[in-house]
Amino acid sequence: MELRDLTIRTIAEGMRKKTFSAEEVVSAYCATIRRKDAGLHCYLEVFEEYALNEARRLDGSVDAFSDLPPLWGAPIAIKDNMLLEGMHASSASKVLEPYVASYDATAVSRLKKAGAIIIGRTNMDEFAMGSSTENSVCGPTKNPHDPARVPGGSSGGSAAAVAADLAVAALGSDTGGSIRQPASFCGVVGLKPTYGAVSRFGLMAMASSLDQIGPLAKNVDDARLLFDAIKGGDEYDATAVADAPRPDVAGERLRIGLPREYFGAGLDDDIKAVVMGAVKKLELLGHSVKEISLPMSEYALATYYIIMPAEVSANLARYDGIRYGHSAQNAETLFDVYAKSRAEGFGAETKRRVMLGTYILSHGYYDAYYLKAQKVRRRIQDDFRRAFEGVDCIVGPTSPTPAFAFGERTADPLKMYLADIYTVAVNLAGLPALSQNAGFVERGDSRLPVGIQTIAPWFGEERIFSIAGQLERELI
């Protein structure tokens, strides 16, 4: 059994034919994790006993099904900000080190219902705040393509686990590119679904109007299988949509828009060459390509870094040392409990964003910053709406550079934030987008993946899967 050759679909097929058992698959992955993860640190915890028990349960019931569920026996990793009942979940933060989940996140329960086996919780930037997985209280994850470089973030552990064959697929969360950017850096497929396509119940909130759970997988087909398993309405999440109008795939020949703002200054020349090479393959398949403009793009990053910290400030107020999580032991007053618990529990980047968000929402600054940012957000949505009147999807680079070295950007937060320059507008608009590997660039002795991003209209995931699947077959 070669793990690098296994996909969700081939695992299910092997189960049907009884080529191997779920227990054998899980055992093989656990053995590989024990051998390789010490050098990568993709996982914060491997649920080996739980996963093996689940595998044995599935093996014992396989004959009861005439047709096995689509994810049967697939070992799936989940990001550490999603809940699995009875297991620790910390969002890679000291403030939640003692927390044990009392229920399953909806996305996790749907994976289990589809036959998936949750194999462990993956490393991440604390409370999903970062673009490199360097902000984890447990230490960084390393990029499987070059351990001296970051895997991206905040879902870096999930992306690296899939790239290193330590899970067949994984779930991540995307607030401003946190699935797509690590997918680009690690050379895997990452989908950020339409806002509301997947329930956020059981996901630890960072910025509630931007967060979305999505899949990371080896190929487009696996990403589609995972998305189909977790999507849909949920009585526990009022923003989850059950029956949204979904655009047609739009036929075999699509109109593809290339935003001129995504290919200008700031984009690495080698990245541009790889992405344009992939676009050329789409043209050879018969799709038409034309340049478009998204004029509000230059304001997307600034808008995001006003709205996101404002929501972070509100969402993280619940971690007060009283209800759950870390509580300071040397506090003499109630205020000391609040202040010291948060000072001890939160890392530097989390504190930076909480303080910034609190300032933005304070009296006298709300209208000047937060309200204005929300108005610009609507203009960004209108930009995309106009663009989709003339094209079926939008294609561009996922990140302006390949994976960067550890420590290269930690001293300059603004430089770090620029890693998300092509992804944040998608979250502000609530659109679906997918990153897949378009090729590689050489950096020293390393061969680093390059991601290409496909953006579709709201609830246009099928359109994305169609064109991304075609491109994937051309690039193999």
Secondary structure, DSSP 8 states (H G I E B T S, - for coil): --GGG--HHHHHHHHHHTSS-HHHHHHHHHHHHHHHGGGT--EEEE-HHHHHHHHHHHHHHGGG-SS--TTTT-EEEEETTB--TTSB--TT-GGGTT-B-SS--HHHHHHHHTT-EEEEEE--SGGG--SSS---TT----BTTBTTB---SSSHHHHHHHHTTSSSEEEEE-SSSTTHHHHHHHT-EEEE--TTSB--TTB--SSTTT--EEEEESSHHHHHHHHHHHBS-BTTBTT--SS--------SS-EEEEEGGGSSTTS-HHHHHHHHHHHHHHHHTT-EEEEE--GGGGGHHHHHHHHHHHHHHHHGGG-SSSSSS---SS--SHHHHHHHHHHHHS-HHHHHHHHHHHHHTSTTTIIIIIIHHHHHHHHHHHHHHHHTTT-SEEEEES-SSS--BTTSSTT-HHHHHGGGTTTHHHHHHT--EEEEEEEEEEETTEEEEEEEEEE-STT-HHHHHHHHHHHHHHH-
